[in-house]
């Protein structure tokens, strides 16, 4: 199962926002930790802890197939050491690509259940909530286009 162009685009936008454009090892590690925590907390509220775990396991399995830098990451919390080790061992570029693939896979798997547009919107809004705390029904793609 390959994520759609919409899921890949949204995942890239999320990564860019989380990393702030930084590519230093610490920037990449911090962005990965943030995305894991925000996704876990935000999606867990919507689909529950068991639902999130099932979604996470499937999406990580998909992303790890092409991105071995994600091998030791669980995205369940307490991943700081594993993420830092992944950055040291694989380089920040490989970890960044893996995180984008993971986010896109999350949207793809969830989209099979609730529809692609809703899944993209939900992952975008829970992985990187807006600073003002307002959740919009509009996707980034709709505002940009």
N, C-alpha and C positions, 0 to 999 in steps of 0.2 A: 504494500500500500504506500503510495507516494503522496505526500501532502500537496494540496492544490497551490496554484500560484497565489491565491488570496492568503492562504495560511502562511506561505513562505514570506510574502511581503509583510504581513502583520508581524511575524516573528522577527524579521530584520528591523522593523521599526521599534519593537519592544527592546531588542538588544541595544540598538542605538541610544534609546532613552535611558536604559539602565546603565550603560557603560559611559554615557556622556561623551562618547567619541574617544575615550581614553583607550590606549592599547598597552599600557604598562602592565606587567604581571599582576600587580595589586589591584589595578582598575578592573581587570578581567575577573579576578577572583571575587572582588566585592560585588560586581554586577551579577555574577553567577549566583552568589549567596543570596543577594537581594531577590532575584527572580524566583529562585527556589522557595524562599520563605513567603514571598507575596503570593505566589501561585498556590502553595499549600494552604495558606490561611484563607485566601480569597475563594478559591474553588472549593475548598473544604466546607465553607459556609453554604455554598450552593448545592453541592452534590454529596455532602457528608464525608467523613473520614474514610469509610470503606470504599465509597465511590471514587474518591480522589486517589486512593491507593491503587485501585484497579486501573484507572486512567493513567496514572503515573507509570505503573509497571509496563503497560502496553506501549506507551509513548517512549519510555526509556529503551525498551527492547528494540523498537523501530530505529531510534536514533543511534543506539550503540552499534547496530549492524554496520554502519558506515563511519562512525565516529568513536573509535575505541578510547578516546580521551575521557569519555563519560563512564567508563567501565566501573570505577569505584565510587561514583557519586550516587547517592540515594534520593536526594531532594526531599528528604523527610525531616530534616533538621539535624544539626550537629555535623554538617558536611564541611565545615571550614577547613579542617586538615586535609580531607580528601580532595577538595577543590584546589587548595594550594599545591598539593602534591601533583595533581593532574596538570596544572599550569607549568610547574617545574619540569615534569617529565615529557610533556607533549608540546609545550609552547602555548602562548596565549592565543595565537591564531586558531589552533586546533580546538581549544576549549571553547572559544567564541563560536566557531562554526558548529560545534556539537550542541551548544546551548540553543542556537538558532534552529537547528534540526529538531531538537527536543520540543521547543515551543511549537513549531509547525506541526509536529506529530501529535502534540496534545490537542491542537485545534482540529486536526484531521480526525482523530479518534472520537472526540466529543461531537464533532460535526456529523458523524454517522448516526448519532442518537438524536441530537436536537437541531440539526441543520447547520450548514456551513456558516452562514452569515451570523447566526446567533452564537455559535461556538467561537468564532473569531472575536466577536464583540465581547463575549463573556471573558475570554482569556485576556484580551487587551485590558479590560477594565479591572480585572482582579490581579493580574501580574504586575501592573504598574498603575495604581490608582492615581487619579489626578490630584495634584497638591491641594486644590481647593475642596476636594472631597465630593465633588458633584459627579454623579455617574450619568452619562448621557446614553441615550438609545442609539445615537448616531455613531457610526464607525469612523475611524481615522480616514479610511478610503473615501467615504461619502463626503467628508468635509474637504478633503484635498481635491476631489474630482469635481 
